[in-house]
Amino acid sequence: MTTLRQTFRLYPNQSQQRQLFKARRLHQYVYNACLAGRKHAWETEGKSLKYFDQQNKLPQFKKDNPEFALLGSQALQATVKRVDLAFQAFFQGLRKRPKFKSLRNYSGWTYPGSAGWKVYTNGKHGKIELRDLGLSIRMRGVAKQWGNPTTLTIVYRPSLNRWYASFTVEVPTVEAKYGSNSDLKYESIIAYDLGTSTAITTYDGSEYVELTNPRFLRNKEQEVK
């Protein structure tokens, strides 16, 4: 089997959008809280917290903070894991030290398994249920190839004010027609999109990063005037 990523645009109504924005804000809070917890533990105790150190605190955290009860446990664990992966990449010299994320720069959240959601599609349009949030949302798009969806990431792109559902999907492996093999590690690829509202948008399978268009020409025109 081969794992592909397929993305559909979501069309939530106003009430559903409010719920999505709330969930995004709560996940952003958890991400930053985990980052702050690691920073505090290192500065005060010289201790490096691991994923399970923070993941094991989630049940009590939800009890102490009823607002977070609406979020699925697996989705919350995935947000904690995102912090852990960011530190792993930093220690391996692959990325800069993780920083606190503003709400604008926090793209969304992930359901790492089948719990908490269900998708209804044959690869063309359909709808998705986010059961932890009690939402059923229309989606549109056509997958190049559809199979067994295994994970789901909900993504918000502020510059477009659009929501997306990005799935990992298991499909049968197709052998290369001419027997060619590649050493390229496809999981390391970062997709990018050049635009007008934003200079560039990158996506590494977990989140979008948008860089504002500097508009050099327009600024120079203003200087000439």
LOKETI-81572 format. One record per residue (C-alpha): residue number from 1; x, y, z. Coordinates in nm, 4 decimals, padded with zeros to 6 digits, always signed. Each point is the difference from the previous one (the first is absolute). Last residue first. Layout:
BEGIN
(NUM, (X, Y, Z))
...
//
This chain:
BEGIN
(225, (+00.5977, +05.9575, -00.7029))
(224, (+00.3242, -00.1921, -00.0474))
(223, (-00.0119, -00.1324, +00.3584))
(222, (-00.3596, -00.1186, -00.0453))
(221, (+00.1004, -00.1888, -00.3141))
(220, (+00.2815, -00.1652, +00.1948))
(219, (-00.2490, -00.1255, +00.2605))
(218, (-00.2275, -00.1399, -00.2717))
(217, (+00.2907, -00.1811, -00.1617))
(216, (+00.1236, -00.1533, +00.3267))
(215, (-00.3384, -00.1512, +00.0894))
(214, (+00.1245, -00.1763, +00.3178))
(213, (-00.2558, -00.2848, -00.0454))
(212, (-00.0554, -00.1438, +00.3467))
(211, (+00.1422, -00.3436, +00.0705))
(210, (-00.2549, -00.2724, +00.0828))
(209, (+00.0833, -00.3184, +00.1883))
(208, (-00.2469, -00.2874, -00.0300))
(207, (-00.0022, -00.2926, +00.2399))
(206, (+00.0362, -00.3737, +00.0349))
(205, (+00.0892, -00.1405, -00.3396))
(204, (+00.2910, +00.2332, -00.0617))
(203, (-00.1948, +00.2874, -00.1565))
(202, (+00.1561, +00.3196, -00.1322))
(201, (-00.1734, +00.3185, -00.1124))
(200, (+00.1960, +00.2626, -00.1917))
(199, (-00.0206, +00.3719, -00.0692))
(198, (-00.3491, +00.0297, +00.1474))
(197, (-00.2916, +00.1922, -00.1483))
(196, (+00.1468, -00.0513, -00.3470))
(195, (+00.0947, -00.3669, +00.0083))
(194, (+00.2790, -00.2549, -00.0265))
(193, (-00.0880, -00.3416, +00.1429))
(192, (+00.2361, -00.2385, +00.1738))
(191, (+00.0040, -00.3674, +00.0880))
(190, (+00.2650, -00.1222, +00.2422))
(189, (+00.1494, -00.3397, -00.0774))
(188, (+00.1498, -00.1993, +00.2875))
(187, (-00.2628, -00.2750, -00.0132))
(186, (+00.0968, -00.0567, -00.3638))
(185, (+00.3447, -00.1251, +00.0864))
(184, (+00.1656, -00.0084, -00.3405))
(183, (+00.1982, -00.3211, -00.0511))
(182, (-00.1882, -00.0659, -00.3239))
(181, (-00.0691, -00.3258, -00.1791))
(180, (-00.0671, -00.0564, -00.3680))
(179, (-00.1663, -00.3234, -00.1073))
(178, (-00.1390, +00.1397, -00.3211))
(177, (-00.3614, +00.0239, +00.1092))
(176, (+00.0850, +00.0736, +00.3622))
(175, (-00.2115, -00.2280, +00.2192))
(174, (-00.3298, +00.1390, +00.1254))
(173, (-00.0509, -00.0427, +00.3735))
(172, (-00.3630, -00.0381, +00.1023))
(171, (-00.1353, +00.3065, +00.1812))
(170, (+00.0182, +00.1132, +00.3631))
(169, (-00.1231, +00.3550, +00.0501))
(168, (+00.1424, +00.2821, +00.2089))
(167, (-00.2673, +00.2650, +00.0120))
(166, (+00.0057, +00.3809, -00.0160))
(165, (-00.3289, +00.1727, +00.0773))
(164, (+00.0107, +00.3679, -00.0923))
(163, (-00.1359, +00.3270, +00.1353))
(162, (+00.0131, +00.3317, -00.1828))
(161, (+00.0462, +00.3622, +00.1022))
(160, (+00.2389, +00.0402, -00.2939))
(159, (+00.2841, +00.1749, +00.1838))
(158, (-00.0983, -00.1787, +00.3213))
(157, (+00.0477, -00.3547, -00.1335))
(156, (-00.1666, -00.2432, +00.2431))
(155, (+00.0899, -00.3693, +00.0039))
(154, (-00.1770, -00.3005, +00.1525))
(153, (+00.2301, -00.3017, -00.0132))
(152, (-00.1440, -00.3491, -00.0404))
(151, (+00.1578, -00.3430, +00.0343))
(150, (-00.0632, -00.3491, -00.1410))
(149, (-00.2185, +00.0412, -00.3089))
(148, (-00.0304, -00.3308, -00.1917))
(147, (+00.0066, +00.0538, -00.3755))
(146, (-00.0269, +00.2889, -00.2395))
(145, (+00.2207, +00.1009, -00.2917))
(144, (+00.0331, +00.3356, -00.1718))
(143, (-00.2455, +00.1326, +00.2564))
(142, (-00.2684, +00.2384, -00.1215))
(141, (-00.1103, +00.2938, +00.2102))
(140, (-00.2943, +00.1279, +00.1961))
(139, (-00.0932, -00.0276, +00.3658))
(138, (-00.3229, +00.0395, +00.1924))
(137, (+00.0286, +00.0011, +00.3788))
(136, (-00.1625, -00.2154, +00.2699))
(135, (+00.0919, +00.1327, +00.3440))
(134, (-00.0430, -00.1327, +00.3550))
(133, (+00.3423, +00.1255, +00.1088))
(132, (+00.1293, -00.3405, +00.1130))
(131, (-00.1833, -00.1583, -00.2911))
(130, (+00.1647, +00.1972, -00.2746))
(129, (-00.2095, -00.1364, -00.2846))
(128, (+00.1157, +00.0525, -00.3569))
(127, (-00.1972, +00.0478, -00.3171))
(126, (+00.0157, -00.0931, -00.3662))
(125, (+00.1957, +00.1270, -00.3007))
(124, (+00.1625, -00.2569, -00.2303))
(123, (+00.2238, -00.2700, +00.1500))
(122, (-00.2752, -00.2469, +00.0817))
(121, (-00.1112, +00.2203, +00.2859))
(120, (-00.1422, -00.0092, +00.3521))
(119, (+00.2694, +00.0769, +00.2569))
(118, (-00.0094, -00.0928, +00.3677))
(117, (+00.1467, +00.1710, +00.3048))
(116, (+00.0842, -00.0346, +00.3688))
(115, (+00.1949, -00.3250, -00.0083))
(114, (+00.1478, -00.1209, -00.3297))
(113, (+00.3603, +00.0788, +00.0842))
(112, (+00.2338, +00.2982, +00.0274))
(111, (-00.2794, +00.2638, +00.0042))
(110, (+00.1997, +00.3146, -00.0694))
(109, (-00.0262, +00.3690, +00.0799))
(108, (+00.0056, +00.3398, -00.1667))
(107, (+00.2174, +00.2649, -00.1621))
(106, (+00.1502, +00.1805, +00.2954))
(105, (+00.1688, +00.3020, -00.1550))
(104, (-00.3011, +00.2274, +00.0369))
(103, (-00.0544, -00.1200, +00.3570))
(102, (+00.3529, +00.0985, +00.0915))
(101, (+00.2437, -00.2844, +00.0474))
(100, (+00.2594, -00.0264, +00.2746))
(99, (+00.3360, -00.0970, -00.1402))
(98, (+00.1683, -00.3318, -00.0742))
(97, (+00.3806, +00.0222, -00.0361))
(96, (+00.0967, +00.0117, -00.3665))
(95, (-00.0346, -00.3017, -00.2249))
(94, (+00.1925, -00.3045, -00.1237))
(93, (+00.2853, +00.0083, +00.2519))
(92, (-00.0986, -00.3327, +00.1534))
(91, (-00.0778, +00.1725, +00.3303))
(90, (-00.2313, +00.2420, -00.1826))
(89, (-00.1833, -00.2765, -00.1896))
(88, (-00.0550, -00.1849, +00.3277))
(87, (-00.1240, +00.3219, +00.1585))
(86, (-00.2600, +00.0515, -00.2734))
(85, (-00.0991, -00.3670, +00.0255))
(84, (-00.0700, +00.0417, +00.3723))
(83, (-00.2093, +00.3115, -00.0602))
(82, (-00.2027, -00.1824, -00.2657))
(81, (-00.0424, -00.2904, +00.2436))
(80, (-00.1834, +00.2294, +00.2417))
(79, (-00.2313, +00.0990, -00.2862))
(78, (-00.0458, -00.3667, -00.0928))
(77, (-00.0924, -00.0808, +00.3599))
(76, (-00.2707, +00.2660, -00.0166))
(75, (-00.1398, -00.1570, -00.3180))
(74, (+00.0060, -00.3423, +00.1640))
(73, (-00.1884, +00.1269, +00.3061))
(72, (-00.2733, +00.1685, -00.2039))
(71, (-00.0613, +00.3666, +00.0744))
(70, (-00.3350, +00.0955, +00.1596))
(69, (+00.1456, -00.0378, +00.3505))
(68, (+00.2394, +00.2905, -00.0609))
(67, (-00.2369, +00.2616, +00.1451))
(66, (-00.0276, -00.2134, +00.3151))
(65, (+00.3559, +00.0951, +00.1081))
(64, (+00.0943, -00.1879, +00.3188))
(63, (-00.1504, -00.3252, -00.1245))
(62, (+00.1590, +00.0451, -00.3434))
(61, (+00.3411, +00.0590, +00.1605))
(60, (-00.0454, -00.3074, +00.2185))
(59, (-00.0494, -00.2176, -00.3086))
(58, (+00.2816, +00.1796, -00.1912))
(57, (+00.2780, -00.0494, +00.2572))
(56, (+00.1139, -00.3334, -00.1457))
(55, (+00.0678, +00.1710, -00.3345))
(54, (+00.2449, +00.2384, +00.1616))
(53, (+00.2444, -00.2489, +00.1484))
(52, (-00.0820, -00.2383, -00.2862))
(51, (+00.1435, +00.2409, -00.2580))
(50, (+00.3243, +00.0618, +00.1858))
(49, (+00.1035, +00.2757, +00.2389))
(48, (+00.3664, +00.0972, +00.0193))
(47, (+00.0896, +00.0770, +00.3599))
(46, (+00.2496, +00.2650, +00.1068))
(45, (-00.2317, +00.0644, +00.2921))
(44, (-00.0972, +00.3677, -00.0273))
(43, (+00.1036, +00.0941, -00.3564))
(42, (-00.0623, -00.3425, -00.1540))
(41, (-00.3347, -00.0586, +00.1684))
(40, (-00.1159, +00.3547, -00.0832))
(39, (+00.0872, -00.0303, -00.3707))
(38, (-00.1682, -00.3390, -00.0268))
(37, (-00.3145, +00.1313, +00.1666))
(36, (-00.0034, +00.3123, -00.2174))
(35, (+00.0095, -00.2145, -00.3159))
(34, (-00.2771, -00.2203, +00.1346))
(33, (-00.2064, +00.3099, +00.0817))
(32, (+00.0650, +00.1395, -00.3491))
(31, (-00.1337, -00.3144, -00.1661))
(30, (-00.2931, -00.0236, +00.2421))
(29, (-00.0981, +00.3614, -00.0717))
(28, (+00.0217, -00.0573, -00.3757))
(27, (-00.2262, -00.3030, +00.0400))
(26, (-00.2532, +00.2152, +00.1847))
(25, (+00.0099, +00.2736, -00.2654))
(24, (-00.0488, -00.2530, -00.2795))
(23, (-00.2962, -00.1543, +00.1817))
(22, (-00.1589, +00.3437, +00.0417))
(21, (+00.0569, +00.0896, -00.3647))
(20, (-00.1627, -00.3278, -00.1047))
(19, (-00.3007, +00.0632, +00.2254))
(18, (-00.0453, +00.3513, -00.1349))
(17, (+00.0297, -00.1346, -00.3534))
(16, (-00.2742, -00.2550, +00.0695))
(15, (-00.2402, +00.2762, +00.1029))
(14, (+00.0877, +00.2043, -00.3072))
(13, (-00.0442, -00.2909, -00.2434))
(12, (+00.2953, -00.2242, -00.0780))
(11, (+00.1127, -00.0597, -00.3598))
(10, (+00.3148, -00.2140, +00.0149))
(9, (+00.2565, -00.0271, -00.2780))
(8, (+00.1384, -00.3465, -00.0620))
(7, (+00.3564, -00.1301, +00.0333))
(6, (+00.1470, -00.3399, -00.0834))
(5, (+00.3297, -00.1258, +00.1430))
(4, (+00.1215, -00.3377, -00.1205))
(3, (+00.1099, -00.3144, +00.1849))
(2, (+00.0999, -00.3019, -00.2085))
(1, (-00.1025, -00.3591, +00.0650))
//
